[in-house]
Amino acid sequence: MSNLDDSIGKILLELQKDDPDTFKKLMKKAQEENPELFDEDIDTENKKIDEYNLKVDEYNNKVDEK
């Protein structure tokens, strides 16, 4: 089962990178159907990751402009 979990995790990471809108919809549906799998700590952590990713994107855009 661990290999399956790893494979699903990799697929989700690729989806998050390649198609963030679909990823958000998928995660929202998963959270609605299985709220016990999601706790507040994960939401807080995801917000921090999103903020970090925005900063990285802003930095990359500045570098690309130069």
Biotite code that builds the C-alpha atoms (Angstrom):
import biotite.structure as struc

atoms = struc.array([
    struc.Atom([0.000, 0.000, 0.000], chain_id="A", res_id=1, res_name="MET", atom_name="CA", element="C"),
    struc.Atom([2.927, 2.330, 0.624], chain_id="A", res_id=2, res_name="SER", atom_name="CA", element="C"),
    struc.Atom([3.935, 2.300, -3.047], chain_id="A", res_id=3, res_name="ASN", atom_name="CA", element="C"),
    struc.Atom([0.373, 3.206, -4.000], chain_id="A", res_id=4, res_name="LEU", atom_name="CA", element="C"),
    struc.Atom([0.379, 6.075, -1.499], chain_id="A", res_id=5, res_name="ASP", atom_name="CA", element="C"),
    struc.Atom([3.686, 7.320, -2.900], chain_id="A", res_id=6, res_name="ASP", atom_name="CA", element="C"),
    struc.Atom([2.378, 7.123, -6.461], chain_id="A", res_id=7, res_name="SER", atom_name="CA", element="C"),
    struc.Atom([-0.806, 9.006, -5.586], chain_id="A", res_id=8, res_name="ILE", atom_name="CA", element="C"),
    struc.Atom([1.236, 11.637, -3.766], chain_id="A", res_id=9, res_name="GLY", atom_name="CA", element="C"),
    struc.Atom([3.490, 12.141, -6.785], chain_id="A", res_id=10, res_name="LYS", atom_name="CA", element="C"),
    struc.Atom([0.484, 12.423, -9.098], chain_id="A", res_id=11, res_name="ILE", atom_name="CA", element="C"),
    struc.Atom([-1.118, 15.006, -6.821], chain_id="A", res_id=12, res_name="LEU", atom_name="CA", element="C"),
    struc.Atom([2.099, 17.043, -6.645], chain_id="A", res_id=13, res_name="LEU", atom_name="CA", element="C"),
    struc.Atom([2.358, 17.044, -10.439], chain_id="A", res_id=14, res_name="GLU", atom_name="CA", element="C"),
    struc.Atom([-1.300, 18.035, -10.745], chain_id="A", res_id=15, res_name="LEU", atom_name="CA", element="C"),
    struc.Atom([-0.803, 20.855, -8.242], chain_id="A", res_id=16, res_name="GLN", atom_name="CA", element="C"),
    struc.Atom([2.089, 22.175, -10.309], chain_id="A", res_id=17, res_name="LYS", atom_name="CA", element="C"),
    struc.Atom([0.602, 21.633, -13.777], chain_id="A", res_id=18, res_name="ASP", atom_name="CA", element="C"),
    struc.Atom([-3.077, 22.414, -13.137], chain_id="A", res_id=19, res_name="ASP", atom_name="CA", element="C"),
    struc.Atom([-3.571, 24.214, -9.797], chain_id="A", res_id=20, res_name="PRO", atom_name="CA", element="C"),
    struc.Atom([-7.256, 24.952, -10.446], chain_id="A", res_id=21, res_name="ASP", atom_name="CA", element="C"),
    struc.Atom([-8.133, 21.285, -10.938], chain_id="A", res_id=22, res_name="THR", atom_name="CA", element="C"),
    struc.Atom([-6.002, 20.382, -7.933], chain_id="A", res_id=23, res_name="PHE", atom_name="CA", element="C"),
    struc.Atom([-7.905, 22.839, -5.740], chain_id="A", res_id=24, res_name="LYS", atom_name="CA", element="C"),
    struc.Atom([-11.258, 21.474, -6.951], chain_id="A", res_id=25, res_name="LYS", atom_name="CA", element="C"),
    struc.Atom([-10.142, 17.905, -6.313], chain_id="A", res_id=26, res_name="LEU", atom_name="CA", element="C"),
    struc.Atom([-8.866, 18.714, -2.826], chain_id="A", res_id=27, res_name="MET", atom_name="CA", element="C"),
    struc.Atom([-12.034, 20.639, -1.975], chain_id="A", res_id=28, res_name="LYS", atom_name="CA", element="C"),
    struc.Atom([-14.178, 17.672, -3.013], chain_id="A", res_id=29, res_name="LYS", atom_name="CA", element="C"),
    struc.Atom([-11.961, 15.288, -1.037], chain_id="A", res_id=30, res_name="ALA", atom_name="CA", element="C"),
    struc.Atom([-12.266, 17.527, 2.019], chain_id="A", res_id=31, res_name="GLN", atom_name="CA", element="C"),
    struc.Atom([-16.057, 17.682, 1.691], chain_id="A", res_id=32, res_name="GLU", atom_name="CA", element="C"),
    struc.Atom([-16.339, 13.903, 1.361], chain_id="A", res_id=33, res_name="GLU", atom_name="CA", element="C"),
    struc.Atom([-13.737, 13.043, 4.026], chain_id="A", res_id=34, res_name="ASN", atom_name="CA", element="C"),
    struc.Atom([-13.404, 15.940, 6.477], chain_id="A", res_id=35, res_name="PRO", atom_name="CA", element="C"),
    struc.Atom([-11.783, 13.685, 9.061], chain_id="A", res_id=36, res_name="GLU", atom_name="CA", element="C"),
    struc.Atom([-8.702, 13.455, 6.849], chain_id="A", res_id=37, res_name="LEU", atom_name="CA", element="C"),
    struc.Atom([-8.187, 17.199, 6.992], chain_id="A", res_id=38, res_name="PHE", atom_name="CA", element="C"),
    struc.Atom([-7.480, 19.053, 10.179], chain_id="A", res_id=39, res_name="ASP", atom_name="CA", element="C"),
    struc.Atom([-6.750, 22.698, 10.899], chain_id="A", res_id=40, res_name="GLU", atom_name="CA", element="C"),
    struc.Atom([-2.996, 22.133, 11.070], chain_id="A", res_id=41, res_name="ASP", atom_name="CA", element="C"),
    struc.Atom([-2.944, 21.018, 7.457], chain_id="A", res_id=42, res_name="ILE", atom_name="CA", element="C"),
    struc.Atom([-4.926, 24.078, 6.364], chain_id="A", res_id=43, res_name="ASP", atom_name="CA", element="C"),
    struc.Atom([-2.537, 26.382, 8.200], chain_id="A", res_id=44, res_name="THR", atom_name="CA", element="C"),
    struc.Atom([0.449, 24.578, 6.726], chain_id="A", res_id=45, res_name="GLU", atom_name="CA", element="C"),
    struc.Atom([-1.011, 24.745, 3.218], chain_id="A", res_id=46, res_name="ASN", atom_name="CA", element="C"),
    struc.Atom([-1.594, 28.498, 3.573], chain_id="A", res_id=47, res_name="LYS", atom_name="CA", element="C"),
    struc.Atom([2.047, 28.955, 4.544], chain_id="A", res_id=48, res_name="LYS", atom_name="CA", element="C"),
    struc.Atom([3.116, 26.871, 1.550], chain_id="A", res_id=49, res_name="ILE", atom_name="CA", element="C"),
    struc.Atom([0.872, 28.906, -0.761], chain_id="A", res_id=50, res_name="ASP", atom_name="CA", element="C"),
    struc.Atom([2.339, 32.159, 0.586], chain_id="A", res_id=51, res_name="GLU", atom_name="CA", element="C"),
    struc.Atom([5.868, 30.824, 0.107], chain_id="A", res_id=52, res_name="TYR", atom_name="CA", element="C"),
    struc.Atom([5.048, 29.703, -3.442], chain_id="A", res_id=53, res_name="ASN", atom_name="CA", element="C"),
    struc.Atom([3.696, 33.171, -4.252], chain_id="A", res_id=54, res_name="LEU", atom_name="CA", element="C"),
    struc.Atom([6.938, 34.734, -3.026], chain_id="A", res_id=55, res_name="LYS", atom_name="CA", element="C"),
    struc.Atom([8.948, 32.306, -5.144], chain_id="A", res_id=56, res_name="VAL", atom_name="CA", element="C"),
    struc.Atom([6.802, 33.108, -8.196], chain_id="A", res_id=57, res_name="ASP", atom_name="CA", element="C"),
    struc.Atom([7.252, 36.850, -7.626], chain_id="A", res_id=58, res_name="GLU", atom_name="CA", element="C"),
    struc.Atom([11.004, 36.395, -7.316], chain_id="A", res_id=59, res_name="TYR", atom_name="CA", element="C"),
    struc.Atom([11.135, 34.254, -10.460], chain_id="A", res_id=60, res_name="ASN", atom_name="CA", element="C"),
    struc.Atom([9.146, 36.866, -12.380], chain_id="A", res_id=61, res_name="ASN", atom_name="CA", element="C"),
    struc.Atom([11.584, 39.581, -11.292], chain_id="A", res_id=62, res_name="LYS", atom_name="CA", element="C"),
    struc.Atom([14.522, 37.438, -12.394], chain_id="A", res_id=63, res_name="VAL", atom_name="CA", element="C"),
    struc.Atom([12.848, 36.709, -15.736], chain_id="A", res_id=64, res_name="ASP", atom_name="CA", element="C"),
    struc.Atom([12.272, 40.429, -16.332], chain_id="A", res_id=65, res_name="GLU", atom_name="CA", element="C"),
    struc.Atom([15.987, 41.166, -16.018], chain_id="A", res_id=66, res_name="LYS", atom_name="CA", element="C"),
])
